């Protein structure tokens, strides 16, 4: 339980809050993940408290839990923000802050479901942040046995090691003070300056980042040791008597330590943090005790995987002198993204997934190979490659398919017929054995020109799909099935070893497989209408039909500024062409998921793409100056206007693609597989 502050002080604050004739409101934001029982037990006392608006953000853990949250909030008069999947702590907080602000809040208290607070202590927090609007205030947090869980912390900036600093006293020159997100309060004034919680960590280290950015905008973290909260340590994740921590705790703490360094520190400090990673990751692992390693290697594997993921992010960030990006410069886009679903988080329980691709691809496919690399680093996950023998006779929990139509296509009519029979048997086997299907949504519609039998088989597979994975938050998920978001990964590692070229002023480039919907003939015609002799256009890629190739050649005419390489290009030539571009133009009629856009950004080249929701969100994610958009048909004026804007307002930093790390994507895929397995078994029950 919580020891309230002195009632006299609380009473005085109540008069101050009412003296101007309008009541000040504090929004209590709680991020929930499968812990409705804790919400009722610990926070029900806040129901009906004057000047308090409780907002519960439910990070999706299942339909039953979602219904319980909605019912509890309706019963107690709270606001429920129901996210479609687990959006992570920072994103959940931002969604809650937005809802509380709409409800009229001018101050906020963040609190975990496993912590307890009463109205007097809440009033004390409210009074403090009203009187000191630039303070980030935390209580002294105790465990149920009375020992101190947190009373202020500091992170050593040279190494990244955590130190306890009770009351935030004796903070040394090389340390950065921070307060735990388990319970903290701040004003709307401070929120406007800082912008909100960073949403790129997913879990852990958000409060360290937030505290540092508070200091940078003129605020200060403060610990009120007269306000004491009891926190059931790990109450939302583990048994009170079990010292062991979850595998995701180890993964995200090891990873996010280096994410923090990449975002907030200079090159030299980042390098020091990378060097000290083995020691610091080992200390993180030992928070759960040495004995846990006698039971399972999973904690060690999770720590190593998280460390490697963080090292990859930190290594890529060494190209930039200093990040310090946080969230403040894109606060509103971040708040909007916070309300979008991402991926359901889970433990590292063993699971076997059958991929829809064979062990050896016909050609090197960056998406497939980088995804495979990330999946192999996910704790507890074993992958198998597709063969009809494995599909029909093998043991696995989940089948993950990307383009199911490929499984139905044969080189002859007889082989096509045989594959269709095998596919029907395959679907029946998975239904009988409760094998979950996970589908990545690369395309929104079925392929055109297929016959009714193939349509029927593909629709049957869709109906049997347990979980849909979308590659951006704008894709609409099918109704009646869980869906998760795993952002399409970047290609920095894939193309990192290739020789880059010097940018050629005025060079416009299109590249990729040339299909009708990508609008290449229109791009070539628009370019030739520009009289500017300093411009040049290069098209790299094989057209899908000879008729389309002829149309592109005809559109180019005799314009000597146009260079057409209408053939498959290998990676070195692709990198040469893209890095020579001043602007990459991709005039797709419908742009949903584009590996070409991410390839350009991975090679640090700005892009011009159609104006739609997907590209607006991508522009907000990667930073200003990288993604330019246009409306209507592509034209010479569109191209020259984009070039002019790019030259007047060049990007100030490298494109931020850290949310698209393949190692993190591998872990998120593994979590999606576990969600699918649970969904299938619960549905049958």
C-alpha positions in Angstrom: 0.0 0.0 0.0 0.9 3.6 -0.3 1.6 6.1 2.5 -0.2 9.4 1.6 1.3 12.8 1.9 0.2 15.1 4.7 -3.5 15.8 4.5 -3.1 19.5 5.3 -0.9 20.0 2.3 -3.3 18.0 0.1 -6.2 20.2 1.4 -4.4 23.4 0.5 -3.7 22.1 -2.9 -7.4 21.2 -3.5 -8.3 24.9 -2.8 -5.5 26.1 -5.2 -6.8 23.8 -7.9 -10.3 25.1 -7.5 -9.6 28.8 -6.9 -9.9 30.0 -10.5 -13.4 28.5 -10.8 -12.3 25.7 -13.2 -11.0 22.4 -11.9 -7.6 21.3 -13.1 -7.5 17.7 -14.3 -4.8 15.1 -14.0 -4.8 12.2 -16.3 -3.8 8.9 -14.9 -2.4 6.8 -17.7 -2.0 3.0 -17.2 -0.6 0.7 -19.9 -2.1 -2.7 -19.5 -0.9 -6.0 -20.9 -3.0 -9.0 -19.6 -3.3 -7.5 -16.1 -6.9 -6.5 -15.6 -7.0 -8.1 -12.1 -4.1 -5.8 -11.0 -6.0 -2.8 -12.4 -9.0 -3.6 -10.3 -7.1 -4.4 -7.2 -4.6 -1.5 -7.2 -6.3 1.4 -8.9 -10.1 1.0 -8.4 -9.9 3.5 -5.6 -9.3 6.3 -8.1 -12.8 5.8 -9.6 -14.8 9.0 -9.1 -12.0 11.1 -7.6 -12.6 14.7 -8.6 -10.3 16.2 -11.1 -8.9 12.7 -12.1 -9.3 11.0 -15.5 -8.1 7.5 -15.6 -7.0 6.2 -19.1 -6.3 2.5 -19.5 -4.4 1.6 -22.7 -4.7 -2.1 -23.5 -1.9 -3.5 -25.4 -3.5 -6.5 -27.1 -3.0 -9.8 -25.4 -6.3 -11.5 -26.4 -9.9 -10.9 -27.0 -11.0 -12.0 -23.6 -8.6 -9.6 -21.9 -9.6 -6.8 -24.2 -13.3 -7.4 -23.2 -12.4 -7.4 -19.5 -10.6 -4.1 -19.9 -13.6 -2.5 -21.7 -16.0 -3.9 -19.1 -13.8 -2.6 -16.2 -13.4 0.8 -17.7 -17.2 1.1 -18.3 -17.9 0.0 -14.7 -15.5 2.5 -13.1 -16.0 5.4 -15.5 -12.5 5.2 -17.0 -11.4 5.7 -20.6 -10.3 2.6 -22.5 -7.9 2.9 -25.4 -8.0 -0.6 -27.1 -5.0 -1.1 -29.4 -5.3 -3.9 -31.9 -1.9 -5.5 -30.9 0.9 -4.9 -28.4 2.2 -1.4 -29.3 4.9 -1.4 -26.7 5.2 0.7 -23.5 6.2 4.1 -25.1 3.6 3.9 -27.8 1.0 2.9 -25.3 1.9 5.8 -23.0 1.6 8.3 -25.9 -1.8 6.9 -26.9 -2.9 7.4 -23.3 -1.5 10.9 -23.1 -3.4 11.8 -26.2 -6.7 10.4 -24.8 -6.1 12.2 -21.4 -5.4 15.5 -23.2 -8.6 15.2 -25.1 -10.4 14.7 -21.8 -9.0 18.0 -20.6 -5.9 16.9 -18.6 -3.3 19.5 -17.9 -1.1 17.1 -15.9 -0.3 13.4 -16.1 0.6 10.5 -13.8 2.0 7.3 -15.4 1.6 4.3 -13.2 2.1 0.5 -13.7 -0.9 -1.8 -13.1 1.2 -3.5 -10.3 1.6 -0.2 -8.3 -1.0 1.3 -5.9 -1.9 4.9 -5.3 -4.7 6.8 -3.5 -6.3 10.1 -4.0 -4.2 12.0 -1.4 -0.9 11.0 -3.1 -2.3 11.7 -6.5 -3.2 15.2 -5.3 0.3 15.7 -4.0 1.7 14.8 -7.4 -0.8 17.1 -9.1 0.1 20.0 -6.8 3.8 19.5 -7.3 3.7 19.6 -11.1 1.3 22.6 -11.1 3.7 24.5 -8.9 6.8 23.3 -10.7 5.7 22.6 -14.3 9.2 21.6 -15.5 9.7 18.9 -12.9 9.4 15.2 -13.7 8.3 13.8 -10.4 8.6 10.2 -9.0 7.9 8.7 -5.6 10.0 6.4 -3.5 9.0 2.9 -4.7 9.0 0.0 -2.2 8.6 -3.7 -2.7 5.9 -5.4 -0.7 8.5 -6.5 1.9 9.4 -2.8 2.5 12.7 -2.8 0.7 13.5 -0.1 -1.8 12.8 -0.9 -5.4 13.6 2.5 -6.8 14.3 5.9 -5.3 16.2 7.4 -8.2 18.7 6.1 -10.6 21.6 7.3 -12.8 23.2 5.9 -15.9 27.0 6.3 -16.4 27.3 8.0 -19.7 30.8 6.7 -20.4 29.8 3.0 -20.1 26.0 2.7 -19.8 26.1 1.1 -16.3 23.2 1.7 -14.0 23.7 3.1 -10.5 21.2 3.6 -7.7 21.1 7.2 -6.5 18.5 7.5 -3.7 16.7 10.8 -3.9 18.9 11.6 -6.9 21.5 12.9 -4.5 25.2 12.7 -5.3 24.8 12.6 -9.0 28.3 12.7 -10.5 29.4 14.7 -13.4 29.5 11.8 -15.9 26.1 10.5 -14.9 22.6 11.2 -16.1 19.8 11.1 -13.5 16.6 9.3 -14.3 13.3 8.2 -12.7 11.4 5.0 -13.2 8.4 4.9 -15.5 6.6 2.6 -12.9 5.2 5.8 -11.4 6.0 9.4 -12.4 4.1 12.7 -12.9 4.6 15.7 -15.2 2.7 18.7 -16.5 1.2 19.4 -19.9 3.8 22.2 -20.2 6.6 19.7 -19.9 4.9 17.2 -22.3 4.7 20.0 -24.9 8.5 20.6 -24.6 9.6 17.0 -24.6 6.8 15.6 -26.8 6.1 12.3 -25.0 7.6 8.9 -24.5 9.9 7.6 -27.3 8.2 4.8 -29.1 11.1 3.1 -30.7 12.2 1.0 -27.7 9.1 -1.2 -27.4 10.0 -2.2 -23.8 12.5 -0.8 -21.2 14.8 2.2 -21.3 12.0 4.6 -22.4 12.1 6.3 -19.0 15.9 6.7 -19.2 15.5 8.4 -22.5 12.6 10.5 -21.4 14.4 11.7 -18.2 17.4 12.8 -20.3 15.3 14.7 -22.7 13.5 16.4 -19.8 16.8 17.7 -18.7 17.7 18.9 -22.1 14.6 21.1 -22.4 15.3 22.7 -19.0 13.3 20.4 -16.8 14.6 18.2 -14.0 13.8 14.7 -12.6 12.8 14.8 -9.0 12.2 12.1 -6.4 9.7 12.9 -3.7 10.8 10.5 -0.9 7.8 11.6 1.2 5.5 9.9 -1.4 5.8 6.2 -1.2 4.3 3.7 -3.6 4.4 -0.1 -3.2 5.3 -1.9 -6.4 4.9 -5.6 -6.9 8.1 -6.1 -8.8 7.4 -7.9 -12.1 3.7 -8.2 -11.1 2.7 -8.1 -14.7 5.3 -10.6 -15.8 6.3 -13.1 -13.1 5.7 -14.6 -9.7 6.7 -12.5 -6.7 9.0 -15.3 -5.3 10.8 -16.0 -8.6 14.0 -14.0 -9.1 14.2 -15.0 -12.7 13.1 -12.4 -15.3 11.5 -13.0 -18.7 13.6 -13.6 -21.8 12.1 -10.5 -23.4 13.4 -8.5 -20.3 17.0 -9.6 -21.2 16.6 -9.1 -24.9 15.1 -5.6 -24.7 17.4 -4.4 -21.9 20.5 -5.5 -23.7 19.3 -4.1 -27.0 17.8 -0.9 -25.8 20.9 0.1 -23.8 22.5 0.5 -27.2 19.4 2.1 -28.8 19.6 4.8 -26.1 23.3 5.3 -26.9 22.6 5.6 -30.6 19.8 8.1 -30.1 21.3 10.3 -27.4 25.1 10.1 -27.3 28.0 11.2 -29.4 30.3 8.9 -31.4 32.9 8.4 -28.7 30.4 7.5 -26.0 28.6 5.2 -28.4 31.8 3.4 -29.1 32.6 3.1 -25.4 29.1 1.6 -24.8 29.7 -0.9 -27.7 33.0 -1.9 -26.2 31.5 -2.5 -22.7 28.5 -4.4 -24.0 29.7 -7.9 -23.1 30.3 -6.9 -19.5 27.1 -4.8 -19.1 24.9 -7.4 -20.8 26.3 -10.1 -18.5 25.4 -7.8 -15.5 21.9 -7.4 -16.9 21.6 -11.2 -17.2 22.7 -11.6 -13.6 19.8 -9.6 -12.4 17.9 -12.8 -12.6 20.5 -14.8 -10.7 23.1 -17.4 -11.9 20.9 -20.3 -11.0 18.5 -19.6 -13.8 21.1 -20.7 -16.3 21.0 -24.2 -14.8 17.3 -24.5 -15.9 17.6 -23.2 -19.5 20.0 -21.5 -21.9 17.1 -19.3 -23.1 18.0 -16.2 -20.9 21.6 -16.3 -22.2 20.4 -16.7 -25.8 18.0 -13.8 -25.3 20.8 -11.6 -23.8 23.2 -12.4 -26.7 20.5 -11.8 -29.3 19.5 -8.5 -27.8 23.2 -7.4 -27.5 23.8 -8.3 -31.2 20.7 -6.4 -32.3 21.8 -3.4 -30.3 25.4 -3.5 -31.6 24.0 -3.6 -35.1 22.0 -0.5 -34.4 24.8 1.3 -32.7 27.3 0.4 -35.5 25.0 1.9 -38.1 24.5 5.0 -36.0 28.2 5.7 -36.0 27.8 7.4 -39.4 25.9 10.2 -37.6 27.7 12.6 -35.3 24.9 12.8 -32.7 21.3 11.7 -32.6 19.5 13.3 -29.7 16.3 12.8 -31.7 14.0 11.5 -29.1 10.4 12.3 -30.0 10.0 16.1 -29.6 10.5 17.1 -33.2 7.8 14.7 -34.4 5.6 14.6 -31.3 2.2 14.6 -33.1 3.2 12.0 -35.7 4.5 9.8 -32.9 1.3 10.2 -31.0 -0.6 9.1 -34.0 1.7 6.2 -34.6 1.2 5.2 -30.9 -2.4 4.4 -31.6 -1.5 2.1 -34.4 -1.0 -1.6 -33.7 2.4 -3.3 -33.9 3.2 -6.8 -32.7 2.0 -9.0 -29.9 4.8 -9.6 -27.4 5.4 -13.0 -25.8 7.9 -15.2 -24.1 10.6 -17.3 -25.8 8.7 -20.6 -25.5 10.0 -23.2 -28.1 8.2 -23.1 -31.4 8.8 -24.5 -34.9 7.8 -22.6 -38.0 7.7 -23.9 -41.5 8.7 -21.3 -44.0 7.0 -21.1 -47.4 10.3 -20.8 -49.2 12.8 -23.6 -49.9 16.3 -23.9 -48.4 18.0 -22.5 -51.5 16.3 -19.6 -53.3 16.6 -19.4 -57.1 18.2 -16.0 -56.8 19.6 -14.0 -53.9 16.5 -12.3 -52.4 17.5 -9.7 -49.8 14.1 -9.7 -48.1 14.0 -13.5 -47.7 17.7 -13.8 -46.6 17.6 -10.9 -44.1 14.3 -12.2 -42.7 15.8 -15.6 -42.3 18.9 -14.2 -40.5 16.6 -12.3 -38.1 14.5 -15.4 -37.4 17.5 -17.5 -36.6 18.5 -15.1 -33.8 15.0 -15.2 -32.2 15.2 -17.1 -28.9 13.2 -20.3 -28.8 12.4 -20.3 -32.6 13.4 -23.1 -35.0 12.6 -22.7 -38.7 12.2 -25.3 -41.3 12.4 -24.8 -45.1 9.5 -25.7 -47.4 9.3 -28.9 -49.3 6.2 -30.9 -50.1 7.5 -33.8 -48.0 8.1 -31.6 -45.0 4.8 -29.8 -45.4 2.8 -33.1 -45.6 4.8 -35.3 -43.2 6.9 -33.0 -41.0 6.3 -31.7 -37.5 5.9 -28.0 -37.0 3.6 -25.5 -35.1 3.2 -22.7 -37.6 3.3 -22.3 -41.4 4.4 -18.8 -42.5 3.5 -17.9 -46.1 4.3 -14.8 -48.0 3.1 -15.4 -51.6 0.8 -18.5 -51.5 0.1 -18.4 -55.2 3.8 -19.6 -55.8 3.0 -22.9 -54.2 0.2 -23.4 -56.8 2.2 -22.7 -59.9 4.0 -25.4 -61.9 6.1 -25.3 -65.0 3.6 -27.4 -66.9 -0.2 -27.9 -66.7 0.3 -31.3 -65.2 2.6 -30.0 -62.5 0.2 -27.2 -61.7 -2.6 -29.7 -61.3 -0.5 -31.8 -59.0 0.5 -28.8 -56.9 -3.1 -27.8 -56.4 -4.0 -31.3 -55.2 -1.0 -31.2 -52.8 -2.0 -27.8 -51.6 -5.6 -28.9 -50.8 -4.2 -31.9 -48.8 -1.8 -29.5 -47.1 -4.6 -27.2 -45.9 -6.6 -30.2 -44.6 -3.6 -31.5 -42.7 -3.0 -28.2 -41.0 -6.7 -27.8 -40.0 -6.8 -31.4 -38.6 -3.5 -31.0 -36.7 -4.2 -27.4 -35.5 -1.2 -26.0 -37.3 -1.5 -22.2 -37.5 -1.1 -20.3 -40.7 0.6 -16.9 -40.5 0.4 -14.7 -43.7 2.5 -11.7 -44.5 0.5 -9.1 -46.5 2.8 -8.3 -49.4 -0.2 -7.8 -51.7 -3.7 -6.8 -50.9 -5.5 -8.5 -53.8 -5.3 -11.9 -55.4 -3.1 -12.1 -58.6 -4.9 -11.1 -61.7 -5.8 -13.6 -64.5 -5.9 -16.7 -62.3 -8.6 -19.4 -62.8 -11.5 -20.2 -60.4 -9.8 -23.2 -58.9 -6.7 -21.2 -57.9 -9.0 -18.5 -56.5 -10.9 -21.0 -54.4 -7.7 -22.5 -53.0 -6.2 -19.1 -52.1 -9.5 -18.0 -50.5 -9.6 -21.2 -48.5 -6.0 -20.5 -47.2 -7.1 -17.0 -46.3 -10.0 -18.3 -44.2 -7.7 -20.6 -42.4 -5.1 -18.0 -41.7 -4.8 -17.4 -37.9 -2.6 -14.2 -37.9 -1.9 -11.6 -40.5 1.4 -9.7 -40.6 1.3 -6.3 -42.2 4.4 -4.4 -43.2 3.1 -0.9 -42.3 0.4 0.5 -40.0 -1.8 1.7 -42.8 -2.7 -1.7 -44.2 -6.3 -2.7 -43.2 -6.3 -6.0 -41.4 -8.9 -8.7 -42.2 -11.8 -8.7 -39.8 -12.1 -11.5 -37.2 -8.4 -12.4 -37.0 -5.5 -11.1 -34.9 -3.1 -8.9 -36.9 0.3 -7.6 -36.1 2.6 -5.1 -37.6 6.3 -5.9 -38.4 7.8 -3.0 -40.3 9.6 -4.0 -43.5 13.3 -4.1 -42.7 16.0 -1.9 -44.2 18.7 -3.0 -46.5 21.7 -1.2 -45.0 23.5 -4.4 -44.0 22.8 -6.0 -47.4 24.2 -3.3 -49.5 26.8 -2.0 -46.9 29.8 -3.8 -48.5 29.0 -2.5 -52.1 31.0 0.3 -53.6 29.0 3.6 -53.6 29.1 6.2 -56.3 29.3 9.9 -56.2 25.9 11.6 -56.6 25.4 13.1 -60.1 23.5 16.5 -60.0 20.2 16.3 -61.8 20.2 12.5 -62.1 16.8 10.9 -61.8 16.6 7.1 -61.3 14.0 4.4 -61.4 14.9 0.8 -60.6 13.3 -2.5 -59.8 11.2 -5.0 -61.7 9.1 -3.0 -64.2 5.4 -3.7 -64.0 2.6 -1.9 -65.6 1.3 -0.4 -62.3 4.7 1.2 -61.5 4.1 3.9 -64.1 7.5 3.9 -65.8 6.3 4.9 -69.3 4.5 7.9 -67.8 7.7 8.8 -65.9 9.8 8.7 -69.1 7.3 10.8 -71.0 7.2 13.3 -68.2 10.9 13.6 -68.0 11.3 14.1 -71.8 8.9 17.1 -71.5 11.4 18.9 -69.4 13.8 21.1 -71.4 16.5 21.3 -68.7 19.7 20.0 -70.2 21.3 19.4 -66.8 18.8 16.6 -66.0 19.3 12.9 -66.8 17.2 9.8 -66.3 18.2 6.2 -65.8 15.8 3.3 -65.7 17.2 0.0 -64.3 15.1 -3.1 -64.3 13.5 -5.8 -66.5 10.0 -5.1 -67.8 7.4 -7.8 -67.1 6.4 -8.0 -70.8 7.9 -7.1 -74.2 5.0 -4.8 -74.9 5.8 -2.8 -71.8 9.5 -2.6 -72.8 8.5 -1.4 -76.3 6.3 1.3 -74.7 9.2 2.6 -72.5 11.6 2.7 -75.4 9.0 4.6 -77.5 8.4 7.1 -74.7 12.2 7.8 -74.5 12.4 8.5 -78.2 15.7 10.1 -79.1 16.2 12.0 -75.9 20.0 11.6 -75.2 19.4 12.4 -71.5 17.6 9.1 -71.0 19.5 5.8 -70.4 17.5 2.6 -70.4 18.9 -0.7 -68.9 15.8 -2.8 -69.3 17.3 -6.0 -67.8 17.9 -7.6 -64.5 20.8 -5.8 -62.7 23.1 -7.3 -60.1 23.7 -5.7 -56.8 26.9 -3.8 -57.7 25.2 -2.2 -60.7 22.1 -1.4 -58.7 24.0 0.3 -55.9 26.0 2.2 -58.6 22.8 3.5 -60.2 21.0 4.4 -57.0 23.8 6.2 -55.3 24.4 8.3 -58.5 20.8 9.5 -58.2 20.1 13.0 -56.8 16.5 11.8 -56.6 14.9 8.4 -56.9 11.5 8.6 -58.5 9.0 5.7 -58.0 5.6 6.8 -59.6 3.6 3.7 -58.7 -0.1 4.0 -59.3 -0.7 2.1 -56.0 2.1 2.1 -53.5 1.5 -0.2 -50.5 4.8 -1.9 -49.5 7.8 -0.9 -51.5 11.2 -2.5 -51.1 12.5 -0.1 -53.7 11.8 2.9 -51.4 13.6 1.3 -48.5 16.5 0.4 -50.7 16.9 4.0 -51.7 16.7 5.2 -48.1 19.1 2.5 -47.0 21.6 3.9 -49.5 20.9 7.4 -48.3 19.1 8.7 -51.4 15.9 10.8 -51.2 12.8 9.5 -53.0 9.8 11.1 -54.8 6.7 8.9 -54.3 2.9 9.3 -54.6 1.1 11.2 -51.8 -0.6 8.6 -49.6 -0.9 7.6 -46.0 1.8 5.0 -46.2 4.3 7.5 -47.5 3.3 10.3 -45.1 4.0 8.0 -42.2 7.3 6.9 -43.7 8.3 10.6 -44.1 7.6 11.2 -40.4 9.5 8.1 -39.4 12.8 8.7 -41.3 13.0 12.4 -40.8 12.7 15.6 -42.9 14.0 15.8 -46.5 14.1 12.2 -47.4 10.6 11.4 -48.6 9.0 13.8 -51.1 5.5 13.3 -52.4 3.3 14.5 -55.2 -0.4 14.3 -56.2 -1.9 13.5 -59.5 -0.1 12.2 -62.6 3.7 12.4 -62.7 4.9 15.4 -64.7 8.0 17.4 -65.6 6.9 20.1 -63.2 6.5 17.5 -60.4 10.1 16.3 -60.9 11.7 19.8 -61.1 9.7 21.0 -58.1 10.9 18.1 -56.0 14.5 18.7 -57.0 14.1 22.3 -56.2 12.7 21.5 -52.7 15.4 19.0 -52.1 18.2 21.5 -52.9 16.7 24.2 -50.8 15.9 22.0 -47.9 18.4 19.1 -47.9 18.2 16.4 -45.2 20.0 17.4 -42.0 20.8 13.9 -40.9 20.8 10.3 -42.1 17.4 8.6 -42.6 16.2 7.0 -39.3 15.5 3.4 -40.1 16.3 1.9 -36.7 12.7 0.7 -36.2 13.3 -1.5 -39.2 16.0 -3.7 -37.7 15.9 -7.3 -38.9 16.9 -8.8 -35.6 14.0 -7.0 -33.9 11.8 -8.1 -36.8 12.9 -11.7 -36.2 11.8 -11.5 -32.6 8.5 -9.9 -33.6 7.8 -12.7 -36.1 8.5 -15.3 -33.4 6.0 -13.6 -31.1 3.4 -13.5 -34.0 3.9 -17.3 -34.5 3.2 -17.9 -30.8 0.1 -15.7 -31.0 -1.1 -17.7 -33.9 -0.5 -21.0 -32.1 -2.5 -19.8 -29.1 -5.3 -18.4 -31.3 -5.7 -21.7 -33.1 -5.8 -23.8 -29.9 -8.2 -21.4 -28.1 -10.5 -21.3 -31.1 -10.7 -25.1 -31.1 -11.3 -25.2 -27.3 
